Amino acid sequence: MRVAMYYNNNDVRVEEIPTPQIGPGEVLVKVMASGICGSDVMEWYRIKKAPLVLGHEIAGEIVEIGDGVDHYTVGDRVFVSHHIPCNTCHYCLRGYHTACETLHTTNYDPGGFAEYIRAPRLNVDRGVFLLPDELSFDQGVFVEPLGCVIRGQRLANLLPGQTVLILGSGISGMLHLLLSQALGAGKIITTDVSDYRLNMALDFGAEAAINAREYTPERLREINDNRLADLVIVCTGALSAFEQSLKSVDRGGTILCFATTEPDVQLSVPINEFWRNEIKLMPSYGNSPLDAVEAIDLMRAGRVSVDKMITHRLGLKEAGLGFRLVAEGNESMKVIIEPHT
C-alpha cells in the first residue's frame, strides 16, 4: 500500500510498504480522510523519530475484522483513536486519562497518512467509534482535535457569559472559538499573526481579532468593559503568547496552556500576583474516549460546525504540499489528506 513517509516538514515522500496484517481482536481500516495536525509539523519533536508515517486524525471504513471482534462489522464507518488509556490505572481512575502510561504507548499501525491502518486489540476495545450517518469522513477527522478542545475547556471550567481570549487562531484556536460559543461564552477575542486567520475568526463570530504583534492587555480592556479575560487559552507555541497570557487574565481567571513550547523553554510566572488574585495556570494534553464521544455528539447535533474550516483536500501524492501548508500557517486552516483519491 501507499503511505506518506515523513522525513522532515519539507520532505514527505510517497512510498510503498506492506499492507498491515491483522490478528485476533484487531481490525483493518481503509483510511478515507486523515487530517494534518499542528503537532505533525512540530519538527523538533517529529524529526528525531523520522522516517515514519504520521497522522492521528483519521476516519475510514472497516474492511477486515479479526477473530473475536463481534461489535463491529465490515463496512462500518468509523473514527479510530490512536492513543488509548487503560481505564484502570491510578491516573485513569482519578480522571487523568492522558497521564496514563498506556495512552502514551499505544498507537495504530502505521499512521493515518496511509491507505490502510491496523487497529490493535486495545484500540478496537475502547478507541473505535462509529460515525453517524450525519457525519462525513472529512467531519470525522475533527473528532480527535475537537475532543482535545472539549477536554481542555472542561478542565478550565468555562462558564456561560465568561470572556475568552484565544492566543493563536489556527485550527485549535478556531475549535476553541466554536466550542466556547456552543457553551455560552460571552465575548471571545482572538489573536494571530496571520490576517487570513484573523479574518476567519471574525467570520466564525469572534468579538474581535487582533494582530498578535499589536495586541496589548489595554486593547483587551477596551473591548471587554475595562476587564481582562476570565479564560485565556494559549494555542500557539510562541513564548511571546505565553508571556501575553500572564498579563491578560483577570482576577479569579484561568490560563489554559493548550499548546506547548520546545522542551527547554522556561516561563517566568508572577507567583505572588497569581496567589493574591487566585489565578490558575494549567495545561491540557490530548483527550479521553469520553471526549471523542462528546465531539461526535456535538457535531452531529450541529452545535459545532466544522465544514468551513476545511481549506484543502489533497491526495496522498500531495501530502508534502499539505505539510508545507500547515507548517507555514499562511492561507490554510484544516488540511485533509484523502489517501484513495
Secondary structure, DSSP 8 states (H G I E B T S, - for coil): -EEEEEEETTEEEEEE-------TT-EEEEEEEEE--GGGG-HHHHGGG-SB----EEEEEEEEE-TT--S--TT-EEEE-SS---SSSHHHHTT-GGG-HHHHH---BS-SSBSEEEE-HHHHHHSEEE--TTS-HHHHTTHHHHHHHHHHHHHHT--TT--EEEE--SHHHHHHHHHHHHTT-S-EEEEES-HHHHHHHHHTT-SEEEETTT--HHHHHHHTTT--EEEEEE-S--HHHHHHHHTTEEEEEEEEE-S---TT------HHHHHHHT-EEEE-----HHHHHHHHHHHHTTSS--GGGEEEEEEGGGHHHHHHHHHHTSS-SEEEEETT-
